[in-house]
Amino acid sequence: MVMQAASREALATATLRLDERIEGTAAEGVRDLSTELFEIAGVLVRERALRRLLADPATARADRTRLADTVFGGKVSGAALETFTGLATARWSRSIDLVDATEVLARHAMLAVAAQDGSLEDVEDELFRFARVLDSETRLRELLVDDAQPADRRLELLDGLVGGKVRPVTLALLRQSVRLPRGRSLEAVVNDLAELAAARRERSVARVTAAVPLTAAQERRLTDALSRMYGRAVSVQVELDPDQLGGLVIRVGDEVIDGSVATRLARARQELSG
């Protein structure tokens, strides 16, 4: 998700307000708020004219407030309506950013539930593992986001795969991603969710590709080294690629540390040929 400056500022402000709202709120209330924000996002996806009106800076704030109340008032809780009205009256660079922001707040609230019940680390790990499943199962990935299939059928497939095997928050986030694919790569969406969970734990995610599994001791040493290197806590997620031969490829955000055997051999060849 790439936003211009005005939208980034609006989302940052809305996120702070959401944190203030859910602080001290019972988990059930936060879960309900998340679910309702996801529902609002779904309406905005389907109703392009509505989202354009709500995100149009030329439309007076009072008019946007009335429109939000007309469409969603009485259909969602007061907390959800107030949260969304705050979004609708902000300044957005593009109308689609309003949809993205609503979805981000819904995810943020759902992850807050996991933070409250102490399952946030498990949720992050489960999301990452499911993203790896999607990476290796092309047909499954296609079926889960196939708009030609009813959403209920796609959700039934998902539930059959992970139902009872993951935390409730993980399942809720995956279900919403499948219900509202929006033409995106499901693997990318799930990876983004894992990174959002890590960020909520105030950690960066290091995606490590290795030829063979790391031992627990190796993973601890790598985590400590990366945390020292970046000056903040780092969550290490390891995926295997036997074709890599050996060594590690580490990605933290846009930065890549390539210590694979193949890369080292290629560099050696270049130096010899030079």
Helices and strands as residue ranges (DSSP letters): H 5-22, H 27-46, H 48-55, H 61-72, H 78-88, H 95-117, H 120-136, H 138-144, H 151-162, H 168-179, H 186-200, E 204-210, H 216-230, E 234-240, G 242-244, E 248-252, E 255-258, H 261-273
